[in-house]
Amino acid sequence: MTITSAIVLLSVYWFVVLFIVLPINITTQNDEQNIIEGTAPSSPVEPNLKRKFSITTVVSVILWIPTCLAINLFY
């Protein structure tokens, strides 16, 4: 596996995990009945993006390392 392939694989894992993690533990403006004018009622009140990016990175690396090892050892 080349370095480019490894980076692409990590990027794919990262974005897939991000889209899984984003809707977890979200509170919308509609849930709190505090809708700010000009925004969608489904907008998150506190998205916690820094925490979600950190979780995404850790989970992606945990998935990526065994995949890279398996590809390098068996192919």
C-alpha positions, -999 to 999 in steps of 0.1 A, spaced: 0 0 0 14 34 -10 13 64 13 -13 80 -10 -36 49 -7 -32 50 31 -41 87 33 -71 82 10 -83 53 31 -79 73 63 -99 102 48 -127 78 37 -129 63 72 -128 98 88 -157 112 68 -178 81 71 -173 81 109 -179 119 110 -214 114 94 -222 87 119 -210 108 149 -226 141 139 -262 134 148 -254 117 181 -264 136 213 -278 167 194 -304 190 208 -322 212 183 -337 246 187 -371 230 182 -365 206 211 -358 236 235 -385 257 220 -360 285 215 -360 291 178 -338 320 167 -354 341 139 -338 334 105 -325 299 114 -340 264 108 -358 249 138 -337 218 133 -305 238 139 -284 224 168 -282 245 199 -247 233 209 -231 212 181 -199 204 201 -179 201 169 -144 200 185 -154 170 206 -170 152 177 -140 158 155 -118 144 182 -140 113 186 -141 109 148 -103 111 145 -97 85 173 -123 60 159 -110 65 124 -74 57 134 -85 27 154 -103 14 122 -75 24 99 -45 9 115 -57 -28 114 -69 -23 78 -35 -10 67 -18 -38 85 -40 -64 69 -36 -50 35 2 -48 39 5 -83 53 -18 -102 31 -17 -84 -3 
